[in-house]
């Protein structure tokens, strides 16, 4: 059993040997114990097994009278690594800080290691399904359809333009919540719609995230420039913030009519510049990967779609990860909570504290819009922290009815795992308390320890039983 629980860890054989030596030390009852043999058995289409065997020479007592001084004994045992059904959501930080120090590469490798452990030798699984939610300053949920997306605020061109770079890409805004929430993490306010699973008829639909655009070189002071234009805009549409009425004169635009028509100051059409930092989907991460039991789909997504963006708003990643596990809409999920044959689990990973840029557009709009009840960056970050605490408590408390439990793992990666500043210390407390058990909370100061944490989580999720 000790070897089975560490089946795919590099320390497996050493763990088994240490356990064996501790229980059967050389010389026990005068025995001479032989070499312990450890044999993994992997056969396509069958559960993985681990066989351990050993022999020993024991001195005799009464048999000495007939000239037999010792006799040999041998035994073996097998453990079968057989998974229960598992639905796992991996909520992964792909913010800008992940672009340095090889961290995004380490995250890709750690994620692949976890997939390898859970799939074993299988390429397809009917019992295992994994979803991935990359998050930065918003989450890309894709087009959930008319029942869940509020199209009324989106210009038609942003839905229909043939160039995908000029269309809405799938990120959404947080549902409206009235500003400052209580400090009591055990209370999830009924109208905290950005932090709970309330259906759209209660919490409202999600509005598309569209990063505002500004005339080239004339963005407002302190606001980030986004050099693109959508077209056309009607006379009552504000091109700096689609969905709002335009003032008589559009700020920072030389010719209002030309701008509405999509023309530059010289009258020529102005499209999307080259580069990855402009356009309506600026800083919108890759679209979430729905649950899949196909190994190659997961591997390809991990290799190609975990790309870095900007700011860290962890509560948005966490709530969307929970929504994917929930059997109720907006995502299709036929597996109920508390299915005796299926575990529901979530991994929440970050490499930094929650934050919002002073002029950045996020799932909460601009900081200046006061959607978090404040224009202060530190106060806003604390609002994100509070929302995380409330979501974690609600998940661990059993969701809407007190019985819908999710096994939660947390991983803090990089310098924030060891930093002594107050923000890092608070974040570690949030992630420690969010985990379902103390053993489910991991601190990974470097790339190697991140991979170790993911491998440990993968092995912990594997259900084992002794077969022989």
N, C-alpha and C positions, 0 to 999 in steps of 0.2 A: 504493500500500500504506500510506503514511503517513496518508492521509486515511481509508482504510478502517478502520484500527485506532482512529481517533478519530471514527467515523461519527456518533455521537450526542452527542459532546461539544461544548460551545459554542465551544471553541477549534479545532474541526476545520479551518475554512478558513485560519485563521492558521497552523496547524501545516503544512498542505499548502504554503501560500505560502512559509513559512520554509524548508522542505525544498527546494522548487523553486529559490528564490533562492540557496541555498547551493551547489547543484549547477550551476545555469545562471545565473551572474551577468550582469547587463547588460554588453555589450561583449565577451563571450567570443568569441574569434576574429573580433572586429570586428562581431559581430551586434547588431542592434537587436531585442530580444525584446519581443513583444507581451504583452498582458494574459493572465494565466492564468485560464481559465474552470473553475469547479468546479460540477458539477451533480449533486445527488442524484436518483436515479430510484427511485421507490417505486410499485410496481404490486401491487395486491391479489393474493395467491396466488403471487407470484414473489419470489425472494430480492431484497433491497435491493441496489442498485448505486450506485456513485459514478463519474461520468465526469469526467476532467480533460482539458483540451485547451489547446494553445498554438500560436502561430505566431511566426516570426522572419524578419527580412530579413538575408541574409548577403551580404557583398561578394564579387564574383567575382574570379577571377585571369585565367585564359586567355580567358574569355568577354568580357573587356573589348575584345579585339581585334575583336570583331564588334559592339561598341556596347552590350553588356549589362553594366551595372555592378553589379547586385545581383539576387538571386532570392529568392522566398518559399518557406519550408518550413513545414509544419504537421503536427501529430501529435495523437493523443488516446489515452487509455488508460482502461480500466474495471477496477474491482475489484468483485467480488461478495462481499457479506457473507453467508456461508452457514454456519449453525451445524451442527456435529456434534451428535449427541444429547447432552443435558446433564441430569443429575440434580443439583440444587442444594438444599442445606438451609441456610436462613437462621436462625441461632441468635441471637435478639435479646433484649437486656436490657430488661425492662419493670419494673425495680425502682422504689422510691419516688423516688429522686433524679431519675428521668427525667420526673417531673411538673413540674419547675421549669424556668424559662428557655426555654420553648418546645421543650424537647428531644424530647418524645414526638412533637410535630408534625413536627419536623425528621426524626425517624426514619421516620415514615410517608411523608413526601415523598421521602426518600432511597430507601426501599424501592420506592416507586412508580416512581422514576426508573430503578432497576435493572430492574424488570419491563418498563418501556417499551423500554429498550435491547435486552433479550433477545428480546422479542416483535416489535419493529419494528412493521410495519403489521398483523401477524397478530393474530387474536383467539383462535385455537385452534392448538395445535401438537402434532404427534405426536412431535417430536424433543426437546421441552423440557418438563421437569417440575420444579416447585419446591415444596418443603415449607417450612413456617415453624414454628419452635420458640420461642415466647416463654418466658422463664424469669425467676423471681424466687427465692424461697426453696424452690421446688419446681417441678416440671414437670407439666403436665396432659396425660396421654397418653390419657385416655379409658378406656373399658371394653375392655380387650384380651381379655376372655373368661376362662373358667374355667381354661384352660391356663396363664395367666400371672398372674392376680390371685388372691391368697390371701384368700378371703372369710371364712375361719374366724374372723377377728378383728373382723368388721364386723357390728354389730347389724342384724338383718333390715330394720328400719324405714329404715335409712340406704341401703338398696338399693331399697326398694319404695314409699316414701312418695309420694303423688301430687303433692305440692308440691315442685318441683325444688329450691327453696331449702333444703329439709330433707333432701335426698338427697346422697350422695357425688357430687362433681362431676367426678372424673377425675384429680386429683392423686395421686401415689403417693410412698411413702417410698423412700429409697435402700435397696438390698439390703444386708444386713449384711456389714460388713467389720471385721476385728478391729483397730479403733483406729488407733494410730500406725503409719504406713507409713514405709518407708525414704526417705532423702533422695536416693537415686539415681534420677533420672528415667528412666533406660534400663531399669529393672527394674519391671515391673508384676506385683506379687505375685499368685500364682495364686489366692489367696483374697480379692483386692480386688474383690469382686463388684459394688461400686458404681461401678467404674471400668473394667470390661471387658465383653466381649460374650459371656460364658459363658452357655450355655443354661440354662433354669430347672432342668433336672435336675441341674445342677452348682451354679449360683448361687442357686437358690431363686426362688420367685415374689415379685412385688411386693405389698406391703401397702398398702391405701388410706391416704391422708393424710386424717385427720379432726382438725381443730383442736379441742382439748378445750374443753369449756364449763364455766362456773362460775356458781354462784348470783349473781344480780345484786348487785353491790356487795361481794362477799365473795371476791374472787379472792385467791390467796396473795400476800404481799408480793413485789414485783419481777416478778410474772408478769402477762401482759397479760390483761385481762378480755375475755371473749367471751360476750356476754349472749344465750344462746339455750339451749333445751333440746330434746333429742330424747326420744321416748317410744315405747313403754314401756321401762323398764329392769327386768330381773329382779332378784331379791334378791341375786344373786351378781355383778351387773354394776356396775362403778365408773363413774358418769356423768361423772366428771372425765377419764376416759381409757378409752374403750370398748375392751373386750377384756381388761381386767385385773380381777381379783377386787376387789370392793368391801370395804373394811374394815367393822368392825361399826358404826362411826359415820363418816359421810362428812364430811370436813373442810369447813368454811365453809358448811355446809348446816344450816338450823334443824331441819328435819324430814326425816329420811332417806326415809321411806316416801312422803311427798308429793313429794319431789324425784324419786324413782324413777318415780313415776306422772306426772310432768310438771306438777305443780301448784306454784304459788308459795306464799309463806309465808301467804297469806290463803286458800289452798285453791283458787284459780282457776287454770285452765290458763294456762301461760306459753308463748307461741310465739316466733317469730322477730321481733325488733324491726325497725322501719324502718331503712334505712341499708345500706351496702355492706360494713361492716366486721365483721359478726357472722355466725355460722352455721358449719356444719361445714366449709365451703370457704373460710374466711377466708384471705386472702392467697394463694389458689390462682389462678394466671393463667389466661388463656383456653386452651382445648384446642388442641393442636397441629393445624396444617393438614396433612393428608397430601399426598403428591405430586399435583400437578394441572398440566395443560397448558392450563387455561382461564384466560385473562387476567382476565376479570371476577370470577372466584372469588377470585383473588389480590388484586385491587384492593379488593374488598369486605371481605375479611378484614383487610387492612392498615388500612383506614379505620375499622373497627368493633371489632376484637378486640385491637389493641395498646393495652391499658389498663394503668396502673401499679399495682404492688402494693408489697411491702416490701423484704426484704433480698436481698443478692446472693450466690447460691451458683452460681458460674459452671460448676463441674465438672459439675453436674447437667444444665445446658443443653447442655454440650458432649457428654456421653456419650449423651444422648438424640438429639442431632443425628446422631451417628455411627451409633447403632442404626437410625435411619430409613434411612440409606444402605446399611446392610448387607443382603445378600440373605437372610440367615437371620432367623428370627423374633426378636422378637415382631411386627414389622410386615411386611406383605406387600410384597415388592419383587422383581420378576421380572428385574431387570437385574443381571447378574453384575458383579463387579469386572473391570477390565482388558478390558472390551468395546471393541474397536477403534473402534466407532461411537459410543461414549458416554463422556463425561467425568463423573466423580463429584467434586463439589466441596462445600465447606462454608465458610460465612462465620460467624465467631465475633465478636460485637460486645458491648462493655460500656461503661458510663460510670462504673464504680467498682470499687474493690477488693472482694475477697470478704469476707464478714462474716456474723455470726450474732448476733441479738439476745439479750440476757441471759435473757429469759424467753419469747422467741418460740417457737412451734411451727413446725418446718420439716420438710423431707424427712428430716432426721436426728433428728426428735423435739425434745425440749427439750435445751439444752446440759447441763442438770443430769443427764441420763440417761447421759452419757459415751459416746455411740455413736461419738464421734471419739477416744475414749481420753483425754479431758480435759474439765474444766469451765472452762478458761480461754479467753476469747474470742479472744485473739491466737493462742494455740496452735491453736485450732480453725480460724481463718482460714488459718493456714499449712498445715493438713491439706487444706483445699480447694485451696490453691495447688499442693500436691504432687500431688494427684489430677489437676489440670489438666495439669501437666507430664507426668505419666505417660501420660495419654490422648493428648496431642498427640504425644508420641514414638511411641506405639504406632500411631497413624494414619499418621504420616509414614514409619515403618519398614515399613509394609505389612501391618498388622493381624495376623491369626492365623497367616498362612503366609508373611509377608514379601513378598508380592506384591500385596496388596489395598490399593493406594494411593488416597488421597484428596487432591485439591488443596485446601489449606487457606489461607484468607484471614483476617486478623484486623484488627479496627478498635477502637481505644480512643478514646472520645469524651469531650469535656468537659475539665474542669480536670485530671483525672487524667492526661491526655495530656502535660501540661507540668509538673505539680507535682514539686518536688524532695524531697518527704518519702520516707522509706524504703519505705513500702508501695506508693506509686505507682511508684517506681523499679523495685521488684521485679516489679510487675504488667507494666510495659512490657517487661521482660526475658522474662517468661513468654510474652506475646503475640508478641513479636518471634521467639522461638525456635519458637513453635508454627506460625507461617506456613511454608508449603512453600518459599518463596523470600523473600529480603529485600524484594523489590519487592511481596510480597503482604501486608506488614505496614503498616498505616496508623495515623497519629496525627491525630486530628481535634479540635482544641481547641474549635471552635465549630460552629454549625449549618451554615454554608455549607460548611465543610470536610468535614463528614460527608457531605453530598450529593455533593461532589466525589469523595470516596473511593468511594462506592457506584457512581457513574458510571464511574470508572476500573475498578473490578472488573467491572462489566457489560461494558465494552468488552474487557477482557482475556479474558473468557470466550468472546467471540465468535471463532469460527474463520474465518479469511479465506483466500481463494485468488484469484490473479489470473486473471480470466476472459478478458481480451483484451489 
